[in-house]
Amino acid sequence: MPDFSEIIREKLTRPIVDLCELFSEEKAFEEYSFFSGILTMLVDPSDEPMILSATVELSKCAFLGFVYSEAAQVRIDRILEDAIDIAHTMSASDLN
């Protein structure tokens, strides 16, 4: 079973890196900048408070007025779903 850091890298960091590459190709520089900022929050995938902050920050992407390509929308939806699952898992483990 993967540890928490591996899950963060697999479910958040790598997909956001891929998304940033797409934004670079699309010349969507504001979007690239926003998601790159989230990547800086994920530098230490074992820092649970920072990971939780990154998931909250991710949720803002729908309210910033960005217009995403269809390819970006699909990737963002998946990232957000995974971020929500991770946040739920983190808060559930805090209850134990």
Backbone torsions as a table, in degrees:
resi	resn	phi	psi	omega
1	MET	NA	132.0	-179.2
2	PRO	-68.4	147.5	177.3
3	ASP	-82.5	173.7	-174.6
4	PHE	-56.3	-44.7	-179.0
5	SER	-61.8	-40.3	178.6
6	GLU	-65.2	-39.1	178.5
7	ILE	-63.4	-43.4	178.6
8	ILE	-61.0	-45.7	179.2
9	ARG	-62.3	-43.3	-176.4
10	GLU	-73.1	-41.9	-171.7
11	LYS	-93.4	-23.8	-177.8
12	LEU	-120.1	-58.4	-171.9
13	THR	-60.9	-56.5	-178.0
14	ARG	-60.5	-45.9	178.6
15	PRO	-62.6	-34.2	178.8
16	ILE	-72.5	-36.8	174.5
17	VAL	-59.7	-46.1	178.6
18	ASP	-61.8	-40.1	178.9
19	LEU	-64.2	-41.9	177.7
20	CYS	-62.6	-38.4	175.9
21	GLU	-61.7	-41.9	176.7
22	LEU	-61.8	-46.2	178.8
23	PHE	-60.7	-37.7	177.7
24	SER	-62.5	-46.0	178.0
25	GLU	-61.7	-38.2	-178.6
26	GLU	-81.7	-4.2	-175.9
27	LYS	58.4	37.2	177.1
28	ALA	-96.3	76.3	-168.3
29	PHE	-72.3	-35.0	177.8
30	GLU	-66.4	-42.0	178.2
31	GLU	-64.3	-43.4	177.1
32	TYR	-56.8	-46.2	-178.4
33	SER	-62.0	-44.0	-179.5
34	PHE	-60.9	-51.6	-177.1
35	PHE	-70.7	-29.9	174.4
36	SER	-63.7	-37.1	176.3
37	GLY	-61.4	-37.0	177.4
38	ILE	-67.6	-37.2	177.3
39	LEU	-57.7	-37.2	179.2
40	THR	-64.3	-26.9	178.4
41	MET	-75.7	-17.3	-176.2
42	LEU	-101.6	10.1	-176.8
43	VAL	-55.9	-42.3	178.0
44	ASP	-108.0	95.2	-175.7
45	PRO	-68.1	-3.2	176.3
46	SER	-96.7	-4.9	-179.2
47	ASP	-83.9	86.3	-173.4
48	GLU	-58.1	-42.9	177.7
49	PRO	-60.6	-38.4	178.9
50	MET	-70.1	-36.1	177.6
51	ILE	-63.9	-42.8	177.9
52	LEU	-63.3	-40.7	176.3
53	SER	-62.0	-39.9	179.2
54	ALA	-64.2	-38.4	179.4
55	THR	-66.8	-37.1	176.4
56	VAL	-66.0	-44.4	179.2
57	GLU	-61.3	-39.7	178.1
58	LEU	-56.7	-38.4	-177.1
59	SER	-63.1	-19.9	-179.8
60	LYS	-73.2	-15.8	-173.0
61	CYS	-61.5	-21.5	179.7
62	ALA	-81.8	-11.9	-172.3
63	PHE	-115.5	11.9	-175.6
64	LEU	-98.1	0.4	178.2
65	GLY	82.4	11.2	177.8
66	PHE	-72.9	145.6	173.8
67	VAL	-110.2	112.7	-175.3
68	TYR	-96.5	145.8	171.9
69	SER	-67.8	164.8	178.0
70	GLU	-59.5	-42.8	179.8
71	ALA	-61.6	-41.4	179.1
72	ALA	-67.9	-41.1	-179.7
73	GLN	-58.8	-43.1	-179.6
74	VAL	-62.7	-44.7	-179.7
75	ARG	-66.1	-43.1	-179.6
76	ILE	-62.8	-43.1	178.5
77	ASP	-57.6	-42.8	-179.7
78	ARG	-66.2	-43.6	179.3
79	ILE	-61.3	-44.4	-179.8
80	LEU	-64.3	-41.2	177.2
81	GLU	-60.0	-45.4	179.7
82	ASP	-66.4	-38.5	178.7
83	ALA	-63.2	-40.8	177.8
84	ILE	-63.3	-44.7	178.3
85	ASP	-60.2	-43.1	179.7
86	ILE	-63.9	-44.5	179.7
87	ALA	-62.4	-40.6	177.6
88	HIS	-63.9	-42.9	179.3
89	THR	-62.4	-42.6	-180.0
90	MET	-63.7	-44.1	-178.7
91	SER	-71.3	-31.4	177.1
92	ALA	-69.2	-38.5	-179.9
93	SER	-69.8	-24.6	176.7
94	ASP	-69.8	-22.6	-178.6
95	LEU	-79.3	-20.4	-176.4
96	ASN	-82.6	NA	NA
